[in-house]
Amino acid sequence: MSESFAKKEKEKRKAKERQDKAQKMKERKSNNTKGKSLEDMMAYLDENGNISSTPPDPSKRREVNIDDIQLGAAKPGAPEDPQRHGIVAFFNDAKGYGFITDNQTKENVFVHANQLSQPVKERDKVTFEKERTPKGYSATNVKKVG
């Protein structure tokens, strides 16, 4: 009895898959990195913190004081002056809020009408204090200047 065409094709495909599998296994064995010496697997850090394949030069070694290592968030530097100066960039009397442009940082700070000591309008010079809020900074104790 003769085999059907589909059966012959199936046998050819299976033979091809076995051949491919054997080829992949042969490639894996030739590229095997197991058994390398420890020296071949070592990586070093140079004096700048870059990964290198050569050991670092002992003459370039620096001692680090343990107290100089900072863990966690940066500590605040010199306390900045709480009294800020700025110009009212926008203020909506109907809605009761606006923004002040800080002269030092040039950032816009939100201001609510409740924080005003007297009414302000756009381009008025003011002094204020910045307060951190969940939505960013907000101006408090806003006073009109001159």
SERO-4910 file (N, C-alpha, C, O; in steps of 0.05 Angstrom, whole numbers):
BEGIN
 pado doro    nc1    nc2    nc3   cac1   cac2   cac3    cc1    cc2    cc3    oc1    oc2    oc3
  Met    A     17    -23      0      0      0      0     18     25      0     39     25     12
  Ser    A      8     45    -14     23     70    -15     13     89      6    -11     89     13
  Glu    A     31    105     16     23    125     36     10    148     23     15    155      0
  Ser    A     -8    161     38    -22    184     27     -2    208     26     18    209     41
  Phe    A     -9    228     10      7    252      8     10    266     34     32    275     42
  Ala    A    -12    269     49    -12    283     75      6    269     95     20    282    111
  Lys    A      6    242     94     23    227    113     52    232    106     68    234    125
  Lys    A     59    233     80     87    238     72     96    266     81    118    269     91
  Glu    A     78    286     78     84    313     86     89    315    116    107    329    125
  Lys    A     72    301    131     74    301    160    101    289    169    114    300    187
  Glu    A    109    267    156    135    255    162    158    274    155    178    276    170
  Lys    A    156    287    132    177    306    124    180    329    145    202    337    153
  Arg    A    157    339    154    156    361    173    169    352    200    185    367    212
  Lys    A    162    328    209    173    317    234    203    314    232    218    320    251
  Ala    A    213    304    209    241    301    205    256    328    205    277    330    217
  Lys    A    243    348    193    255    375    192    256    386    221    277    398    228
  Glu    A    235    382    237    235    392    264    257    379    281    270    392    297
  Arg    A    261    352    277    282    338    292    309    349    284    327    352    301
  Gln    A    313    354    258    338    365    248    343    393    260    366    398    268
  Asp    A    323    410    260    326    437    271    332    436    301    349    451    311
  Lys    A    319    417    315    324    414    344    353    406    349    366    416    367
  Ala    A    362    387    333    390    377    336    410    400    330    430    403    344
  Gln    A    404    416    310    421    439    302    422    459    325    444    469    332
  Lys    A    399    465    337    398    485    360    414    474    384    428    489    397
  Met    A    411    448    389    426    436    411    456    438    406    471    443    425
  Lys    A    464    433    382    492    434    375    503    463    379    525    467    389
  Glu    A    487    483    371    495    511    374    497    518    404    516    532    412
  Arg    A    478    509    420    479    515    448    504    503    461    517    516    478
  Lys    A    511    479    453    535    466    464    560    481    456    579    483    472
  Ser    A    561    491    431    585    505    422    587    532    435    610    543    439
  Asn    A    565    544    443    565    571    455    563    570    486    558    590    499
  Asn    A    566    546    497    563    542    525    584    559    540    608    557    534
  Thr    A    575    574    560    594    590    576    600    577    603    616    588    618
  Lys    A    589    554    608    595    540    633    623    530    632    634    523    610
  Gly    A    636    530    655    663    520    656    684    541    651    708    534    650
  Lys    A    676    566    647    696    587    644    710    591    671    699    585    692
  Ser    A    733    602    669    747    608    694    735    631    708    721    647    696
  Leu    A    741    633    733    730    656    749    739    682    738    724    702    738
  Glu    A    764    683    729    775    708    718    760    717    693    756    741    689
  Asp    A    751    698    677    736    706    653    708    717    660    697    732    644
  Met    A    697    710    683    670    719    690    671    744    707    650    756    712
  Met    A    694    753    716    696    776    734    691    802    719    698    806    696
  Ala    A    678    821    733    675    848    724    683    866    746    679    860    770
  Tyr    A    696    889    740    707    907    760    695    935    756    684    941    735
  Leu    A    697    950    777    689    978    776    714    995    777    731    991    794
  Asp    A    716   1014    758    739   1032    759    734   1055    779    713   1055    792
  Glu    A    753   1074    781    751   1095    801    727   1114    796    719   1129    813
  Asn    A    715   1113    771    692   1130    765    666   1115    767    645   1126    761
  Gly    A    667   1090    775    643   1074    778    633   1060    752    611   1050    751
  Asn    A    650   1059    732    643   1046    706    653   1017    707    673   1011    719
  Ile    A    637   1000    694    645    971    693    668    967    674    668    978    652
  Ser    A    687    951    683    711    947    667    719    917    669    712    904    688
  Ser    A    734    907    649    743    880    650    770    877    663    779    855    668
  Thr    A    783    899    670    809    898    683    807    908    711    790    925    717
  Pro    A    823    897    729    822    905    757    829    935    760    844    946    744
  Pro    A    818    949    780    824    977    784    853    981    793    865    964    804
  Asp    A    863   1005    786    890   1012    794    891   1020    823    877   1040    831
  Pro    A    906   1006    840    906   1012    869    916   1041    875    909   1052    896
  Ser    A    932   1052    858    943   1079    863    921   1100    861    925   1122    871
  Lys    A    899   1094    847    878   1114    844    856   1111    865    835   1124    864
  Arg    A    861   1094    884    841   1088    905    838   1113    923    857   1126    930
  Arg    A    813   1119    931    807   1141    948    792   1131    973    776   1112    972
  Glu    A    799   1142    996    785   1135   1021    760   1153   1023    761   1177   1017
  Val    A    738   1141   1032    713   1155   1035    706   1155   1064    705   1134   1077
  Asn    A    700   1179   1075    691   1181   1102    662   1171   1104    645   1180   1088
  Ile    A    657   1153   1122    630   1142   1124    609   1163   1130    586   1160   1123
  Asp    A    616   1184   1144    597   1206   1151    590   1222   1126    569   1236   1126
  Asp    A    606   1221   1105    600   1236   1080    579   1222   1063    569   1235   1044
  Ile    A    574   1197   1068    554   1182   1052    526   1189   1062    520   1186   1085
  Gln    A    510   1199   1043    483   1208   1050    463   1187   1043    462   1178   1020
  Leu    A    447   1178   1062    426   1159   1057    399   1174   1058    395   1191   1075
  Gly    A    381   1167   1040    355   1179   1040    354   1206   1024    372   1212   1009
  Ala    A    333   1221   1030    329   1246   1015    349   1267   1024    360   1266   1046
  Ala    A    354   1286   1007    373   1307   1013    363   1324   1036    340   1330   1038
  Lys    A    382   1332   1053    375   1349   1075    373   1377   1064    388   1385   1047
  Pro    A    353   1392   1075    350   1419   1065    375   1435   1071    388   1432   1092
  Gly    A    383   1452   1052    407   1469   1055    401   1492   1074    386   1489   1094
  Ala    A    412   1514   1069    407   1538   1085    378   1545   1084    366   1545   1062
  Pro    A    366   1551   1106    337   1558   1105    333   1583   1089    346   1604   1093
  Glu    A    315   1582   1070    310   1605   1053    292   1624   1066    276   1617   1084
  Asp    A    293   1649   1058    277   1670   1069    247   1664   1064    239   1661   1041
  Pro    A    231   1662   1086    203   1655   1081    188   1677   1067    168   1672   1054
  Gln    A    197   1702   1070    184   1724   1057    192   1726   1028    216   1731   1022
  Arg    A    174   1722   1009    180   1722    981    168   1748    968    149   1759    979
  His    A    179   1756    946    169   1779    931    160   1769    903    173   1751    892
  Gly    A    139   1781    893    129   1773    867    110   1793    856    104   1814    867
  Ile    A    100   1786    832     81   1803    818     56   1786    812     59   1763    803
  Val    A     32   1797    816      8   1783    810      6   1779    779      4   1799    765
  Ala    A      7   1755    770      6   1749    742    -23   1747    732    -29   1755    709
  Phe    A    -41   1738    749    -69   1734    742    -85   1734    767    -77   1722    787
  Phe    A   -108   1747    767   -126   1745    790   -155   1748    780   -161   1768    766
  Asn    A   -172   1729    787   -200   1730    780   -217   1736    805   -220   1720    823
  Asp    A   -227   1761    806   -242   1770    829   -268   1754    833   -275   1747    855
  Ala    A   -280   1747    811   -306   1732    812   -302   1704    825   -318   1696    841
  Lys    A   -280   1691    818   -275   1664    828   -258   1664    854   -258   1645    868
  Gly    A   -244   1686    859   -229   1689    883   -202   1675    884   -193   1668    906
  Tyr    A   -189   1672    861   -163   1660    861   -146   1672    839   -157   1685    821
  Gly    A   -120   1667    840   -102   1676    819    -74   1664    823    -71   1644    837
  Phe    A    -55   1676    809    -27   1666    810     -8   1689    813    -12   1711    802
  Ile    A     13   1685    829     34   1704    833     59   1692    821     66   1669    826
  Thr    A     74   1708    806    100   1700    795    122   1708    815    126   1731    820
  Asp    A    135   1688    826    157   1692    845    180   1705    831    190   1695    810
  Asn    A    190   1728    841    212   1742    829    238   1726    828    254   1728    809
  Gln    A    243   1710    849    268   1695    851    268   1670    833    286   1666    818
  Thr    A    247   1654    835    247   1628    821    232   1630    794    234   1612    778
  Lys    A    217   1651    790    201   1656    765    179   1635    762    169   1631    740
  Glu    A    171   1621    784    150   1602    782    124   1614    791    124   1633    807
  Asn    A    101   1604    780     75   1615    788     66   1600    813     67   1575    814
  Val    A     56   1616    832     46   1605    857     17   1612    860      9   1635    856
  Phe    A      1   1592    866    -28   1596    869    -34   1613    893    -20   1611    914
  Val    A    -54   1631    891    -63   1647    913    -93   1648    914   -106   1651    894
  His    A   -104   1645    938   -133   1646    942   -140   1672    956   -124   1683    971
  Ala    A   -164   1682    950   -173   1708    961   -172   1708    992   -168   1730   1003
  Asn    A   -175   1686   1005   -174   1685   1034   -146   1692   1045   -144   1700   1068
  Gln    A   -125   1690   1029    -98   1696   1038    -90   1724   1033    -67   1732   1038
  Leu    A   -108   1741   1022   -101   1769   1015   -108   1787   1039   -129   1784   1052
  Ser    A    -90   1806   1045    -95   1825   1066   -111   1849   1055   -126   1862   1069
  Gln    A   -109   1853   1028   -124   1874   1015   -128   1866    986   -113   1849    976
  Pro    A   -147   1876    972   -152   1868    944   -128   1873    926   -114   1893    929
  Val    A   -123   1855    907   -101   1858    888   -112   1856    859   -134   1845    855
  Lys    A    -96   1865    841   -103   1862    812    -77   1855    798    -56   1855    810
  Glu    A    -80   1848    772    -56   1839    757    -35   1861    757    -41   1885    757
  Arg    A    -10   1852    757     14   1869    757     20   1884    783     37   1902    784
  Asp    A      5   1877    804     11   1889    831     35   1875    842     38   1850    839
  Lys    A     53   1890    855     76   1878    869     67   1870    897     53   1885    911
  Val    A     74   1846    905     66   1835    931     88   1820    945    108   1812    933
  Thr    A     85   1817    971    102   1799    987     84   1777    996     60   1780   1001
  Phe    A     96   1753    999     80   1730   1008     98   1708   1019    122   1710   1017
  Glu    A     86   1688   1030    101   1665   1040     91   1641   1024     67   1639   1018
  Lys    A    109   1622   1018    101   1598   1003     95   1576   1022    110   1571   1042
  Glu    A     74   1561   1017     66   1539   1034     61   1515   1016     48   1517    996
  Arg    A     72   1492   1025     69   1467   1009     41   1456   1014     33   1453   1037
  Thr    A     27   1450    993      0   1438    995      0   1412    978     19   1407    963
  Pro    A    -20   1395    981    -21   1370    965    -20   1375    935    -10   1358    920
  Lys    A    -29   1398    926    -29   1403    897     -6   1420    888     -5   1428    865
  Gly    A     13   1427    905     36   1444    898     39   1466    918     30   1463    941
  Tyr    A     51   1488    910     55   1510    929     31   1530    927     18   1532    907
  Ser    A     26   1543    950      5   1562    952     16   1586    967     32   1583    985
  Ala    A      7   1610    959     16   1635    973     -1   1640    997    -25   1638    996
  Thr    A     12   1648   1019     -3   1655   1043      7   1683   1052     29   1691   1043
  Asn    A     -8   1696   1069      0   1722   1080      8   1742   1059     29   1754   1060
  Val    A     -9   1744   1038     -2   1761   1015     -8   1790   1022    -30   1797   1031
  Lys    A     12   1807   1018      9   1836   1024     18   1852    999     39   1846    987
  Lys    A      3   1872    993     10   1889    971     33   1908    978     34   1918   1001
  Val    A     51   1912    960     75   1930    965     72   1955    948     65   1953    924
  Gly    A     76   1978    961     76   2004    947     54   2008    930     52   2029    917
***
